Amino acid sequence: MIITNEPGIHSIGIIGGTGREGKGLAFSWVKAGFRVLIGSRQAEKAQATAKEIRTQLGERGDVSGLTNHEVALNADLLVITVPYSAHKETLESLKRDIHRKIVIDVTVPLNPARVTKVQMPPAGSASLEAQVILGDDVRVVTAFQNIAYENLIAGKLIDCDVLVCGNDRSARKIVIELVKAMGLNGFDAGPLANSVVVEGMTSILIGLNNQYRVQSSGIRITGIPR
């Protein structure tokens, strides 16, 4: 499946795709008919995750496992799903492989000791840090921080919305198309500076999950016709 409105984009690469969020996104996009490359520091681990997704989908779907470096080189659009503790190191190690691509940053700056407290880095957000590290020729977009893994693999209608931030309007539109392809509603939430709100909401949702003993609370935008 070609990702529309952007010539030359045919594949989605997920850096750190063997974690829960990366695996959930990969599952959803493969199910929707996209070609997905799953990345890991260890190719064998990525290959095992790709095999797991094919098994879940009845041995169908175009999904492969590679190293993060190979994914960064070969995928047309990249998704960053590494823990915040590995965020800076991962981006710096791959920046030479990422030029003029759209990068969807799903990372949230969580403190493992206080995951329910919003704690933003000096740059303002993880996505703003990513933009500084990768440079202006890379179009960084933030999305999916508020969609739980349990929702992504549920195989049913997800009662959550996705806020999409980025400094490039055309990149935001492309990411919103990818959101819609998964059966979700995506909303243009403006420039990358607004990612501080989207990333911060994750800690609030984790707190709600704990308080109300659920696994997958989310957000819904009201008052806009769907």
C-alpha positions as a LaTeX table, in Angstrom:
\begin{tabular}{lrrr}
\hline
Residue & $x$ (\AA) & $y$ (\AA) & $z$ (\AA) \\
\hline
Met1 & 0.00 & 0.00 & 0.00 \\
Ile2 & 1.34 & 3.42 & $-0.96$ \\
Ile3 & 1.15 & 6.12 & 1.69 \\
Thr4 & $-0.83$ & 8.76 & $-0.17$ \\
Asn5 & 0.02 & 12.43 & $-0.75$ \\
Glu6 & 3.77 & 11.84 & $-0.46$ \\
Pro7 & 5.64 & 10.45 & $-3.49$ \\
Gly8 & 8.19 & 7.79 & $-2.66$ \\
Ile9 & 6.78 & 6.67 & 0.68 \\
His10 & 5.95 & 2.97 & 0.54 \\
Ser11 & 7.19 & 1.56 & 3.85 \\
Ile12 & 7.01 & 2.35 & 7.56 \\
Gly13 & 10.02 & 1.61 & 9.75 \\
Ile14 & 9.65 & 1.30 & 13.51 \\
Ile15 & 12.79 & 1.98 & 15.52 \\
Gly16 & 12.61 & 0.00 & 18.75 \\
Gly17 & 9.68 & $-1.88$ & 17.30 \\
Thr18 & 9.93 & $-4.90$ & 19.61 \\
Gly19 & 8.53 & $-3.02$ & 22.60 \\
Arg20 & 4.83 & $-2.98$ & 23.41 \\
Glu21 & 3.97 & 0.31 & 21.68 \\
Gly22 & 6.07 & $-0.42$ & 18.61 \\
Lys23 & 4.61 & $-3.88$ & 18.32 \\
Gly24 & 1.07 & $-2.53$ & 18.62 \\
Leu25 & 1.61 & 0.08 & 15.92 \\
Ala26 & 3.27 & $-2.47$ & 13.63 \\
Phe27 & 0.37 & $-4.88$ & 14.09 \\
Ser28 & $-2.18$ & $-2.18$ & 13.23 \\
Trp29 & $-0.39$ & $-0.98$ & 10.10 \\
Val30 & 0.38 & $-4.47$ & 8.79 \\
Lys31 & $-3.28$ & $-5.35$ & 9.32 \\
Ala32 & $-4.22$ & $-2.24$ & 7.32 \\
Gly33 & $-2.04$ & $-3.40$ & 4.40 \\
Phe34 & 1.15 & $-1.42$ & 4.85 \\
Arg35 & 4.71 & $-2.69$ & 4.49 \\
Val36 & 6.36 & $-2.47$ & 7.91 \\
Leu37 & 10.01 & $-2.87$ & 8.89 \\
Ile38 & 10.55 & $-3.60$ & 12.58 \\
Gly39 & 13.86 & $-2.48$ & 14.04 \\
Ser40 & 15.84 & $-3.55$ & 17.09 \\
Arg41 & 19.45 & $-3.45$ & 18.23 \\
Gln42 & 19.38 & $-7.21$ & 17.64 \\
Ala43 & 18.06 & $-8.38$ & 14.26 \\
Glu44 & 16.98 & $-11.73$ & 15.72 \\
Lys45 & 14.71 & $-10.02$ & 18.21 \\
Ala46 & 13.11 & $-7.93$ & 15.46 \\
Gln47 & 12.63 & $-11.02$ & 13.29 \\
Ala48 & 10.90 & $-12.82$ & 16.17 \\
Thr49 & 8.52 & $-9.89$ & 16.60 \\
Ala50 & 7.75 & $-9.83$ & 12.87 \\
Lys51 & 7.00 & $-13.57$ & 13.00 \\
Glu52 & 4.73 & $-13.03$ & 16.02 \\
Ile53 & 2.74 & $-10.38$ & 14.14 \\
Arg54 & 2.36 & $-12.60$ & 11.07 \\
Thr55 & 1.10 & $-15.39$ & 13.32 \\
Gln56 & $-1.44$ & $-13.05$ & 14.92 \\
Leu57 & $-2.66$ & $-12.07$ & 11.46 \\
Gly58 & $-2.94$ & $-15.62$ & 10.14 \\
Glu59 & 0.42 & $-15.71$ & 8.35 \\
Arg60 & $-0.35$ & $-12.72$ & 6.17 \\
Gly61 & 1.04 & $-9.22$ & 5.90 \\
Asp62 & 4.27 & $-7.60$ & 4.73 \\
Val63 & 6.41 & $-7.27$ & 7.86 \\
Ser64 & 10.16 & $-7.84$ & 8.32 \\
Gly65 & 12.63 & $-7.67$ & 11.18 \\
Leu66 & 15.96 & $-5.82$ & 10.82 \\
Thr67 & 18.44 & $-3.86$ & 12.90 \\
Asn68 & 17.55 & $-0.27$ & 13.77 \\
His69 & 20.34 & 0.89 & 11.45 \\
Glu70 & 18.96 & $-1.11$ & 8.51 \\
Val71 & 15.44 & 0.17 & 9.16 \\
Ala72 & 16.63 & 3.79 & 9.28 \\
Leu73 & 18.35 & 3.35 & 5.91 \\
Asn74 & 15.60 & 1.44 & 4.10 \\
Ala75 & 12.23 & 2.65 & 5.41 \\
Asp76 & 10.61 & 5.64 & 3.74 \\
Leu77 & 8.98 & 6.90 & 6.95 \\
Leu78 & 10.25 & 6.23 & 10.48 \\
Val79 & 8.57 & 5.82 & 13.85 \\
Ile80 & 10.54 & 6.15 & 17.11 \\
Thr81 & 9.18 & 3.97 & 19.93 \\
Val82 & 12.21 & 3.60 & 22.21 \\
Pro83 & 12.09 & 4.36 & 25.96 \\
Tyr84 & 13.08 & 7.91 & 26.84 \\
Ser85 & 16.24 & 6.64 & 28.53 \\
Ala86 & 17.46 & 5.46 & 25.10 \\
His87 & 15.94 & 8.30 & 23.06 \\
Lys88 & 18.91 & 10.64 & 22.65 \\
Glu89 & 21.48 & 7.88 & 22.14 \\
Thr90 & 19.31 & 6.12 & 19.53 \\
Leu91 & 18.65 & 9.27 & 17.51 \\
Glu92 & 22.28 & 10.36 & 17.57 \\
Ser93 & 23.41 & 6.92 & 16.41 \\
Leu94 & 20.98 & 6.96 & 13.48 \\
Lys95 & 20.95 & 10.61 & 12.41 \\
Arg96 & 23.34 & 10.00 & 9.51 \\
Asp97 & 20.86 & 7.47 & 8.10 \\
Ile98 & 17.85 & 9.78 & 8.40 \\
His99 & 17.70 & 12.55 & 5.81 \\
Arg100 & 14.64 & 14.36 & 4.49 \\
Lys101 & 12.31 & 11.78 & 6.01 \\
Ile102 & 9.24 & 12.10 & 8.18 \\
Val103 & 9.92 & 10.84 & 11.69 \\
Ile104 & 6.98 & 10.11 & 14.00 \\
Asp105 & 8.25 & 10.34 & 17.57 \\
Val106 & 6.11 & 8.35 & 20.03 \\
Thr107 & 8.57 & 8.68 & 22.93 \\
Val108 & 7.39 & 10.14 & 26.25 \\
Pro109 & 9.86 & 11.54 & 28.82 \\
Leu110 & 8.72 & 9.35 & 31.71 \\
Asn111 & 10.62 & 9.03 & 34.96 \\
Pro112 & 10.31 & 5.33 & 35.91 \\
Ala113 & 10.14 & 6.27 & 39.58 \\
Arg114 & 7.30 & 8.80 & 39.05 \\
Val115 & 5.46 & 7.81 & 35.87 \\
Thr116 & 2.26 & 9.59 & 36.92 \\
Lys117 & 3.99 & 12.97 & 37.23 \\
Val118 & 4.51 & 15.10 & 34.13 \\
Gln119 & 8.24 & 15.81 & 33.79 \\
Met120 & 9.41 & 17.53 & 30.61 \\
Pro121 & 13.07 & 17.85 & 29.55 \\
Pro122 & 14.77 & 21.26 & 29.16 \\
Ala123 & 13.99 & 21.30 & 25.42 \\
Gly124 & 10.27 & 21.17 & 26.23 \\
Ser125 & 9.42 & 17.67 & 25.01 \\
Ala126 & 11.01 & 14.52 & 23.63 \\
Ser127 & 9.87 & 15.44 & 20.13 \\
Leu128 & 11.44 & 18.88 & 20.33 \\
Glu129 & 14.67 & 17.19 & 21.41 \\
Ala130 & 14.40 & 14.87 & 18.41 \\
Gln131 & 14.03 & 17.81 & 16.03 \\
Val132 & 17.19 & 19.44 & 17.41 \\
Ile133 & 19.18 & 16.19 & 17.17 \\
Leu134 & 18.02 & 15.21 & 13.68 \\
Gly135 & 18.16 & 18.68 & 12.13 \\
Asp136 & 15.84 & 20.83 & 10.08 \\
Asp137 & 15.84 & 18.60 & 6.99 \\
Val138 & 13.94 & 15.94 & 8.98 \\
Arg139 & 10.23 & 16.51 & 9.55 \\
Val140 & 9.53 & 15.40 & 13.11 \\
Val141 & 5.89 & 14.74 & 14.03 \\
Thr142 & 4.55 & 13.60 & 17.38 \\
Ala143 & 1.62 & 11.18 & 17.67 \\
Phe144 & 0.27 & 8.01 & 19.35 \\
Gln145 & 1.54 & 8.75 & 22.88 \\
Asn146 & $-1.98$ & 8.42 & 24.28 \\
Ile147 & $-2.98$ & 5.13 & 22.59 \\
Ala148 & $-2.36$ & 2.08 & 24.74 \\
Tyr149 & $-0.88$ & $-1.16$ & 23.41 \\
Glu150 & $-3.98$ & $-3.02$ & 24.62 \\
Asn151 & $-6.14$ & $-0.89$ & 22.33 \\
Leu152 & $-3.89$ & $-1.32$ & 19.31 \\
Ile153 & $-4.03$ & $-5.12$ & 19.34 \\
Ala154 & $-7.66$ & $-5.44$ & 20.45 \\
Gly155 & $-8.92$ & $-5.92$ & 16.92 \\
Lys156 & $-11.99$ & $-3.76$ & 17.52 \\
Leu157 & $-13.05$ & $-0.12$ & 17.29 \\
Ile158 & $-10.76$ & 2.03 & 19.47 \\
Asp159 & $-12.61$ & 4.67 & 21.44 \\
Cys160 & $-9.64$ & 7.08 & 21.48 \\
Asp161 & $-8.38$ & 9.95 & 19.34 \\
Val162 & $-4.85$ & 10.85 & 18.26 \\
Leu163 & $-3.38$ & 14.36 & 18.44 \\
Val164 & $-0.73$ & 15.07 & 15.79 \\
Cys165 & 1.84 & 17.86 & 16.18 \\
Gly166 & 4.61 & 18.95 & 13.84 \\
Asn167 & 6.11 & 22.05 & 12.24 \\
Asp168 & 5.41 & 20.85 & 8.69 \\
Arg169 & 1.73 & 20.91 & 7.72 \\
Ser170 & 2.08 & 18.35 & 4.92 \\
Ala171 & 3.84 & 15.92 & 7.28 \\
Arg172 & 1.01 & 16.28 & 9.79 \\
Lys173 & $-1.50$ & 15.45 & 7.06 \\
Ile174 & 0.40 & 12.31 & 6.08 \\
Val175 & 0.53 & 11.11 & 9.69 \\
Ile176 & $-3.19$ & 11.79 & 10.09 \\
Glu177 & $-3.77$ & 9.57 & 7.03 \\
Leu178 & $-1.80$ & 6.80 & 8.74 \\
Val179 & $-3.91$ & 7.29 & 11.87 \\
Lys180 & $-7.11$ & 6.98 & 9.85 \\
Ala181 & $-5.83$ & 3.87 & 8.07 \\
Met182 & $-5.68$ & 2.19 & 11.49 \\
Gly183 & $-9.34$ & 2.99 & 12.12 \\
Leu184 & $-8.66$ & 5.93 & 14.45 \\
Asn185 & $-9.47$ & 9.62 & 14.28 \\
Gly186 & $-6.45$ & 11.92 & 14.00 \\
Phe187 & $-6.56$ & 15.64 & 14.69 \\
Asp188 & $-4.12$ & 18.34 & 13.59 \\
Ala189 & $-2.87$ & 19.75 & 16.91 \\
Gly190 & $-0.53$ & 22.34 & 15.42 \\
Pro191 & 3.23 & 22.93 & 15.70 \\
Leu192 & 5.74 & 20.70 & 17.44 \\
Ala193 & 5.85 & 23.06 & 20.43 \\
Asn194 & 2.38 & 21.74 & 21.33 \\
Ser195 & 3.83 & 18.26 & 21.82 \\
Val196 & 4.49 & 19.20 & 25.44 \\
Val197 & 0.73 & 18.81 & 26.06 \\
Val198 & 0.41 & 15.55 & 24.14 \\
Glu199 & 3.41 & 13.91 & 25.79 \\
Gly200 & 2.43 & 15.21 & 29.23 \\
Met201 & $-1.05$ & 13.73 & 28.90 \\
Thr202 & 0.50 & 10.25 & 29.01 \\
Ser203 & 1.44 & 10.59 & 32.68 \\
Ile204 & $-2.09$ & 11.72 & 33.46 \\
Leu205 & $-3.56$ & 8.71 & 31.66 \\
Ile206 & $-1.22$ & 6.34 & 33.51 \\
Gly207 & $-2.44$ & 7.88 & 36.75 \\
Leu208 & $-6.06$ & 7.39 & 35.69 \\
Asn209 & $-5.34$ & 3.77 & 34.79 \\
Asn210 & $-3.91$ & 3.21 & 38.26 \\
Gln211 & $-6.67$ & 5.05 & 40.08 \\
Tyr212 & $-9.57$ & 3.43 & 38.24 \\
Arg213 & $-7.91$ & 0.02 & 37.79 \\
Val214 & $-8.04$ & $-0.03$ & 33.98 \\
Gln215 & $-5.33$ & $-0.59$ & 31.37 \\
Ser216 & $-6.13$ & 1.66 & 28.45 \\
Ser217 & $-7.72$ & 5.02 & 29.22 \\
Gly218 & $-7.47$ & 7.51 & 26.36 \\
Ile219 & $-8.67$ & 10.88 & 25.12 \\
Arg220 & $-11.58$ & 11.92 & 22.90 \\
Ile221 & $-12.02$ & 15.25 & 21.10 \\
Thr222 & $-15.63$ & 16.45 & 21.27 \\
Gly223 & $-17.55$ & 19.14 & 19.40 \\
Ile224 & $-15.98$ & 18.42 & 15.99 \\
Pro225 & $-18.08$ & 16.58 & 13.36 \\
Arg226 & $-16.64$ & 13.18 & 12.43 \\
\hline
\end{tabular}
